[in-house]
């Protein structure tokens, strides 16, 4: 069996708030949670697990490939929520989206300060 991606733990200041942000932004399903984790489910059984580690959180980058329709809805949510967003990972083009790789993309930060990227076409 080839390797497939199963889950990742995302460090959060408030795991419920972070899980809600991703769940609503990505229209993801709630998943059973246990112990230190609040979980949401993406496609193909992939879990995002949110935890509150007792350490300073270092920014990570999480990129999500979405279809055009979900991109439109997610972008409308970001702007409706007043979330600052950029067209580029250097955060030099605020309030814009990009049209790279034959699709569209946008960057923002989640409630814990992680960089979130939504893109409609894969890089490769």
N, C-alpha and C positions, 0 to 999 in steps of 0.2 A: 504494500500500500504506500503510495507517495505521501509525503508530509503535507498536512494542511494546517492552516492557522485555526486555533481553537479558542483562545482567550488571552486577554491582557488585563493587568491591573493598572488602573489610572489613579494616581495619588490625588487626593481631594482635600480641600479645607472643610467641606461639608458634603459628604458622600451622597446624601439624598438630593441636594441642590444640583450637584454635578450630574447625577443619573437623570434627573428630570430634564436638565438642559439638553443632554444628548438624546434622550428618548423623544422629546418634543421636536428638536431640530431635525433628527433623522427619521422620525416616525417609526422608531424602533419599538419592539414589544417589551413589556415588563417580563422579567424572568424571576424564578424563585431566588431569594437571597438567603444567605446564611452567615453566621459568625460576623466577621468584620466587613463583609462585602454587601453592597447593594448592586444588583446585577440588572443589565438589560441585554436583550438578544438581538443581534443583527441577523442577516441572512445566513444560511448554511450552518446554523447552530453556533455561530461565533458569539462569545460572551464578552461584554465589556463589564469589568468588575471594578467598582469604585470603593476605595478604602481611604481612611484618614490616618496616614502613618505619623508617628511622633517625631518627624524630622522636617527640616525646611524643604519645601517642594521645589524641585528644579524643573524648569519648563521642558516639556517634551513636545513632539510634533506628531499629530494624528491626522492622517489624510483619508478621506472617504470618497470612493468613486460612487457617484449617484447618477441616475438618469436625468434627462432634461426637465421632466415634470417635477421630480423631487427637488432638484436644484432651485427651480422657480419658487416652490412653496417654502423651502428652507431659507432662501434669500429674503423672501417676504417676511418670514418670521424674524430673521436677524434685524432687518430694518425696522420692523414693527416694535421689536423689543428695545430698539435704540442701541444695539451692540455695534461698537466701532469695528469696522472691517476694512480690509485692504485688498488690492488686486495682486499684491506681490508679497513674498515671504519676508522681505526686508522692511515691510510696513512703511513704504515711501509713497504709496498711491492710495490714500484713504478715501473711503466712500465709493470705490470703484470695484469692478470685477475685471478679470482678464479673459482673453480669447485665445489662449495658447493651446497648442497641440490639437487644433481642430475642434476645440470645445470651449467651455467656460470654467472659470475657477474663482474662488474667493477664500480669503483667510480671515480668521477672527481669533479671539481668545476665549477659552471657556471660563467658568467661574473660579477655577484654581489657577488660571494664568497660562494654561497650556495652549500652544498654537494648534488651531483646527483648520484644516484645509478641506474644502469641498471642490471636487472636480468632476466634469462630465465626460472626459476622455482620458484614458490612461496615457502615461508618458511614453510607453513602449507599445 
